[in-house]
Structure formats: structure tokens, C-alpha cells
Amino acid sequence: MRQEKLLIVEDDRAIRQLISTQLHCLNLHIDEASSAEAAIKKLASSSYGLVLLDINLPQMDGLSLCRKIKEHYPSIAVILLTALSSDMDRVIGLEMGADDYICKPFFARELQARIKTQLRHRSQLIAAQSHHEDSAQAAIQLGELHIEFASHQAFLADQAINLTATEFDLLVYFAKHPNHVFSRQQLLDQVWGYQHSGYEHTVNSHINRLRSKFEQHHPANFIETVWGVGYKLNPGQLSAS
């Protein structure tokens, strides 16, 4: 099995080394970078599965680096390291394409679980690109929404929608359960694999990004908010306008 490569981008050397030690049990190839500039050089010369990215970096901040990573390497998962009080930074980071965030200080087991979840998403993407699924499960068609598992792509009205791995997984989960209302916690459990509450912003931000990307091609808001309950995909909104 191919060993995944992880890049820790953190300007504090002691924190980098502590994180690297905490992740030793995951059997990853771990590289470190102390600045955004150093990270960009490493990203250009090696293939990483995940970047663990501190928001507060010198010179170029972590949010700007996150945007660059997702522009040039959309298949790389990004987990932000944020201060507990920086709620706005977490929201902005997710809007820039980050797949997840974790607040400092954090427990080693929680960090390990977050990383394993994102790397599982990545391995599923690689498997889908390498092996066509059987024809009964090769695609989902709901009105003008078409989802292809083999290519890991989504189309609306024949227009390709550029989605991150997590956005794609979230869309697929909704599409497999049309008209079913899911709470934020249920989505965290099923899509992200988190068995605890407190990260509702992760769900909210990913759904907002999904809506924004699809609204460029279709006026209807087909991922509906059910107030006080959660979200559902309404396939009736996906017919030709």
C-alpha cells in the first residue's frame, strides 16, 4: 500500500515536532515547512495527500496559502490549525476550500482521526479514478444533476462543477438520499466521520460553497435548509429551468 505524504506547515519548530511525533503511529511520510514560501516549494517538488496548515504564518498567511493550494492542487486535502477564538478565520478558511479545521490546543487522537478521515476520502478518490465501478453504481442522475463516480465529477446542465473531495462526498451523500433531511451532526458523522458535536461550521460552510458553485449554472437552490432540523436535497429543483 502506498505511503501517503503529509506536509506540516507551522512556523513554530517545537509545535511542528510535537505534531510529527503525535502522527508517528499513522505510518505517514511527514515533511515540515516553517513558512508558506517553503511550503510552496515542497508542494511543487513532491506529491502530498494532505497539508496540515497553521493559519498564523509569517509573510503569507495560512488562509492565502490554502487558497493557492486549492487553486493548483485541488486533490490535496487541507486541514487548518486555528486558535480557539478565531471563529471568523475558520469560516473564511472553509470558504477558501479547506476540507476541515481543528482548534488549538487539540488532543492527539482527535488530530489523528481528522487526518485519517481526509486521507480516506483521498484514497476513495484515487480508487474511483483507477477502477470503474459496475454500471449500476457508475453514476447518479437527478434531473439535470449528473454525478460520475469513476471520474469523481459532477455536472449540472452539462456543465462540469469543480468540487473538492469533501464537497463531492457531501453531494453524493445527499444525492443517494434525496428528500431525506439530515442534521448537521448526522452529516458530520456520515461524511466527515466525526462522532462528536461542535463543528457545525464545517457543514454550514461546505453547503454554502456547494450552493454557490451550482448557482452559477442553475438558479434553483436544490440543497434546502429545513429550519430547526437540517438540510435535504430536493430533486424537484433540478429540472430544466
Secondary structure as the mmCIF struct_conf table of DSSP 4:
data_model
#
loop_
_struct_conf.conf_type_id
_struct_conf.id
_struct_conf.beg_label_comp_id
_struct_conf.beg_label_asym_id
_struct_conf.beg_label_seq_id
_struct_conf.end_label_comp_id
_struct_conf.end_label_asym_id
_struct_conf.end_label_seq_id
HELX_LH_PP_P HELX_LH_PP_P1 ARG A 2 GLU A 4
STRN STRN1 LYS A 5 VAL A 9
BEND BEND1 ASP A 11 ASP A 11
HELX_RH_AL_P HELX_RH_AL_P1 ARG A 13 GLN A 22
TURN_TY1_P TURN_TY1_P1 LEU A 23 LEU A 23
HELX_RH_3T_P HELX_RH_3T_P1 HIS A 24 LEU A 26
STRN STRN2 HIS A 29 ALA A 33
BEND BEND2 SER A 34 SER A 35
HELX_RH_AL_P HELX_RH_AL_P2 ALA A 36 SER A 45
BEND BEND3 SER A 46 SER A 46
BEND BEND4 GLY A 49 GLY A 49
STRN STRN3 LEU A 50 ASP A 54
BEND BEND5 ILE A 55 ILE A 55
BEND BEND6 PRO A 58 MET A 60
HELX_RH_AL_P HELX_RH_AL_P3 GLY A 62 HIS A 72
TURN_TY1_P TURN_TY1_P2 PRO A 74 SER A 75
BEND BEND7 ILE A 76 ILE A 76
STRN STRN4 ALA A 77 ALA A 83
TURN_TY1_P TURN_TY1_P3 LEU A 84 SER A 85
HELX_RH_AL_P HELX_RH_AL_P4 ASP A 87 GLU A 95
TURN_TY1_P TURN_TY1_P4 MET A 96 GLY A 97
BEND BEND8 ASP A 99 ASP A 99
STRN STRN5 ASP A 100 LYS A 104
BEND BEND9 PRO A 105 PRO A 105
HELX_RH_AL_P HELX_RH_AL_P5 ALA A 108 SER A 130
BEND BEND10 HIS A 131 HIS A 131
HELX_LH_PP_P HELX_LH_PP_P2 HIS A 132 ASP A 134
HELX_RH_3T_P HELX_RH_3T_P2 SER A 135 GLN A 137
BEND BEND11 ALA A 138 ALA A 138
STRN STRN6 ALA A 139 LEU A 142
TURN_TY1_P TURN_TY1_P5 GLY A 143 GLU A 144
STRN STRN7 LEU A 145 GLU A 148
TURN_TY1_P TURN_TY1_P6 PHE A 149 HIS A 152
STRN STRN8 GLN A 153 LEU A 156
TURN_TY1_P TURN_TY1_P7 ALA A 157 ASP A 158
STRN STRN9 GLN A 159 ILE A 161
HELX_RH_AL_P HELX_RH_AL_P6 ALA A 165 LYS A 176
BEND BEND12 HIS A 177 HIS A 177
TURN_TY1_P TURN_TY1_P8 PRO A 178 ASN A 179
STRN STRN10 PHE A 182 PHE A 182
HELX_RH_AL_P HELX_RH_AL_P7 ARG A 184 LEU A 187
HELX_RH_PI_P HELX_RH_PI_P1 LEU A 188 TRP A 192
BEND BEND13 HIS A 196 GLY A 198
HELX_RH_AL_P HELX_RH_AL_P8 GLU A 200 GLU A 215
TURN_TY1_P TURN_TY1_P9 GLN A 216 HIS A 217
BEND BEND14 PRO A 219 ALA A 220
STRN STRN11 ILE A 223 VAL A 226
TURN_TY1_P TURN_TY1_P10 TRP A 227 VAL A 229
STRN STRN12 GLY A 230 LEU A 233
HELX_RH_3T_P HELX_RH_3T_P3 PRO A 235 LEU A 238
BEND BEND15 SER A 239 SER A 239
#
